[in-house]
């Protein structure tokens, strides 16, 4: 029971991290100091997508699932949870690069807007 709870908590942390990376730029517009946490998270997530790395939370989650007697999943977190919803045919390296680029672009737009706000109105 403890391992299942821990696996669920890691999964929740994983989902929260992905959500924070994707929509955190909007939160930074409201709370600019959040950028000190958000920017490193975006950089890490984009590096994982571009390099094809596996997030360290994935093996931890798999180990916890196995410890509670359930099957671990193959591949990465996006392959297992998000790709099934977004890309039923499977996640390719090209799609990963596109996802990484979309996250990067979305966040660049948010930070560009933040920079404009901080500069103030043009006269």
N, C-alpha and C positions, 0 to 999 in steps of 0.2 A: 504494500500500500504506500509506503514512504517513497519508493522509487517511482511509482506511477505519479504521485503528487509532484515530485521533483521534476519528472519529465514534462508534466503539464506546465509547470512554472517556467521551465526553460523554453518550451514552445511559446508560451505567452510572452516571455521576454523577446524571443526571436521575432514574433509578429509585431510586437510593439516597436522594436528597433526598425524594422522595415517600414512601418507606418510613419515613424518619426523622420526617417530619411526622406520619404516621399513627400509628406505634407508638412514637415517641420519648417520649411521656408516660410510658410504662411504664419506660423507661430512666431518666427523671428521678426516678421514685420510688426507684430504687436508687442513683443518683448525682445528687443534687439540684443540684450545680454545673452540670450539663449544661443546666439551664434557661436559662442565659445565651445558649446557642446555639440551643436548641430553641424558645423563645418567639418570637424574631424569625423563625425559619423558619416557624412556624405562622402568624404574622401575615401574612407574605408570601404563603404558599400560600392562605390564606383570602381575602386581597385579590385575588389572581389569579382565584380562582373567582367571587367576588361581582362583580368588575368586568368579567369576561370578557376579561381581558388574556391575552396570550400570554407565557409564561415566556421570558426572554432566551436560555435554553439551546436552545429550539426553533429559532430562526433559525440559531444557530451550528451545531447538528446538521445542519440542512438544507443549509447552505452546505458543510459537510464532505462530506455524501453526494454533493452535486453535483460537488464537486471530485474525487471519486474515480470519477465516471462513473455513479453510481447516481441514481435518481429521488428527489427530495425529497418529503416528504409535505405535504398541505394541512392547515390547521387547527393545533390545538395538540397537545401531547404526549399529553394525556388522550384527545383525539379519536382519535388515531392508534393508540396502544398499549393504553390501558386501556379505552376505550369499546368496542373490538372484543370484548373479553372480557366486560365487565360489561353493556354496553348495545348489542347488535348493531344495533339500529335507528338508532342515532346519539345523539349527546349534545346535548341542548337546554340553553338558558340555565336553565330550571327545574331540570333535573337537576344542572347545575353548582352552582346555589344549594343544592340538597339536599346534594351532596357537601361543599361548603364548610361547611355547617351541621353535618354529621356529624363532620367533622374537628374543628371548633370544640368541639362537645359532648364528643367523646371526650377531647380534651385538657383541657377544663375539668374533667371528672371526675377525670382523673389529677392535676391541680394542686390540686383540692379535697382529694383524698386526701393529697397531700403536705402541705398546710396542716394537716390533721388530725393527721398523724404528728408534725409539728414542734411542735404545741401540746402534745402529750403526752396522757395519759389524763385524763379528767375525774374530779374527785373530788366 
